[in-house]
Structures are given as structure tokens and as C-alpha cells.
């Protein structure tokens, strides 16, 4: 889905996508582009819940999985 960027650098996200995200997002630079990740309502609580479920993996493995999942979700 296409999004427009104006002369001031603002990104206009199409309505179908805006309905699925919160008003605040994290902009993450990934290989080949920028990934917008919705900010959770309570980031600390969400991280605690995620931390309890984490298997023993390296940070590199986690980063790869997160990037892959995020790209799959936006396609």
C-alpha cells in the first residue's frame, strides 16, 4: 500500500492502515526501508509479559525474528 510524504517529511498513512495502528508509532530503520511499529498502551507491562515468555536466544536472533515478523505483518 502506498503512502505519501510531503515536503516537510510527514507521512500520510492510508486510512485502512491508520485504523489498525495507535496514534503513536516507533519508526525503526531496517534494511531497505523504515518500519512503523504501533506503540503499546503500556510498554513496560508489555515488555514484562514478553520477557516471561522469552526462550534463551541471543539478541541477534531476537532482532532477526522481530524484523521478520514486523515485515510479514505489514505485507
Secondary structure as the mmCIF struct_conf table of DSSP 4:
data_model
#
loop_
_struct_conf.conf_type_id
_struct_conf.id
_struct_conf.beg_label_comp_id
_struct_conf.beg_label_asym_id
_struct_conf.beg_label_seq_id
_struct_conf.end_label_comp_id
_struct_conf.end_label_asym_id
_struct_conf.end_label_seq_id
STRN STRN1 UNK A 4 UNK A 5
TURN_TY1_P TURN_TY1_P1 UNK A 7 UNK A 8
STRN STRN2 UNK A 11 UNK A 12
HELX_RH_AL_P HELX_RH_AL_P1 UNK A 15 UNK A 18
TURN_TY1_P TURN_TY1_P2 UNK A 19 UNK A 20
BEND BEND1 UNK A 21 UNK A 21
BEND BEND2 UNK A 23 UNK A 23
STRN STRN3 UNK A 25 UNK A 30
TURN_TY1_P TURN_TY1_P3 UNK A 31 UNK A 32
STRN STRN4 UNK A 33 UNK A 38
HELX_LH_PP_P HELX_LH_PP_P1 UNK A 39 UNK A 40
TURN_TY1_P TURN_TY1_P4 UNK A 41 UNK A 42
HELX_RH_AL_P HELX_RH_AL_P2 UNK A 43 UNK A 53
BEND BEND3 UNK A 56 UNK A 56
HELX_RH_AL_P HELX_RH_AL_P3 UNK A 59 UNK A 74
#
